């Protein structure tokens, strides 16, 4: 274990932000390297995954609503599936789901997924209603449409959260209570975090999530005893 140092939260955030700035620059470079129709798209493979997810969601919705052998009694699926594969990715593109860096997905990104899936369900409802009015589709189950929307939300959100989970760093394992405790044998800089508030806690979390920094928080220092009581 290395020498003990006093580590201010601003210094921790500066070290972490430098790493994030580097990743952000790489993300921007990737952002402008992949363009569709003059609009930058960050990850084409997410689009391909969405196409597969949309197809599985539509098929799963019909299976849940009817049965495995539904195609003979419900030929409207043959019109529904191609429309879903066109309408939903188009709406997702309008909502910017293919211009986000899902490695750092946040609650705001998941909210965008929720609204995009809701708008896609509305778009599919309008398509089905128009097709029924024109006689292209004789009938369509409303429950199947709702199931398709829910399964699409789960599938599309799952694709993006899986990206977030794959790139999520594995925190170092400790034998003591969080956030301090006995550390492994890897050499690191032991520090005291000045400030046990929200900023200090976030700084310690970033230390644990970024082991390449080789910074180990040993204890908090704070003038307010109540803050230290709430720290685990």
Buried (B, 14 or more C-beta within 10 A) or exposed (E): EEEEEEBBBEBBBEBBEEEBEEBBEEBEEBBEEEEEEEEBBBBEEBBEBBBEBBBEBBBBBBBBBBEEEBBEEBEBBEBBBEBBBEBBBEBBBEBBBBBBBBBBBEEEBBEBBEEBBBBBBEBBBEBBEEBBEEEEBEEBBEEBBBBBBBBBBBBBBEBBBEBBEEEEEEBBEBEEEEBBEEBEEEEBBBBBBBBBBEBBBBBBBBBBBBBEBEBBBBBBBBEEEEBEEEBE
